[in-house]
């Protein structure tokens, strides 16, 4: 199994890893893991869904792997503000805008573009 070097995984994952239920290869990037997967050197990887989907669209990975559902884990992501800024008005406005944006296709387009830019950076 390919995972990202330095990432922290759930305790049940770490316990299973220690018992030898599966073998782990830690790589420094998703692209390195995907290259191993595409070449058949490993059987599966842990990857963020959005990155996996974006990579499946790249020619060199097309048809070489598939996502398995349901996902192993879903993480919530948070935006943090310095507590000394005292900008609850900004936070409330941002929350409202994000809720409204999520109701449109533009949200998915923005997320996909950001992820694509990040993937191309590697």
C-alpha positions, -999 to +999 in steps of 0.1 A: +000+000+000+013+034-009+009+062+016+023+097+020+055+101+040+049+121+072+011+119+072-007+108+103-034+081+099-061+068+122-050+046+151-068+016+138-048+019+106-015+022+125-025-008+146-032-029+115+000-017+099+020-028+130+005-063+130+016-068+094-018-071+079-005-051+049+029-037+038+033+000+035+055+020+012+058+057+022+064+081-007+068+119-007+041+126-032+008+113-046+025+112-081+051+088-068+024+066-053+004+067-085+034+058-106+040+027-084+003+018-087+002+023-125+033+002-129+018-026-108+045-024-081+019-018-054-017-029-052-034+002-038-028+036-023-044+060+001-052+093-017-075+122-013-106+116-035-103+149-054-067+143-062-074+108-073-102+119-096-081+146-111-052+123-118-075+097-134-081+124-161-044+126-170-034+106-200-006+087-184-030+074-157-061+069-177-075+034-172-046+024-149-066+025-116-100+031-101-114+046-070-131+022-045-162+034-026-171+040+001-140+060+011-119+046+039-122+079+058-137+113+054-119+143+070-135+176+077-113+206+068-114+238+087-103+274+082-087+290+112-086+327+123-063+343+148-084+347+179-070+382+185-084+396+152-120+394+167-136+393+132-167+372+139-184+393+112-160+381+086-163+346+097-201+347+096-200+363+061-175+337+049-196+308+062-227+322+044-208+327+011-193+292+013-228+276+020-242+295-010-213+286-032-215+249-024-250+250-039-236+259-073-214+241-099-188+269-095-177+253-061-167+220-078-150+239-106-129+260-081-119+229-061-110+210-092-089+239-106-070+243-073-063+206-072-052+205-108-028+234-102-014+216-073-010+184-092+007+201-121+031+218-096+047+184-088 
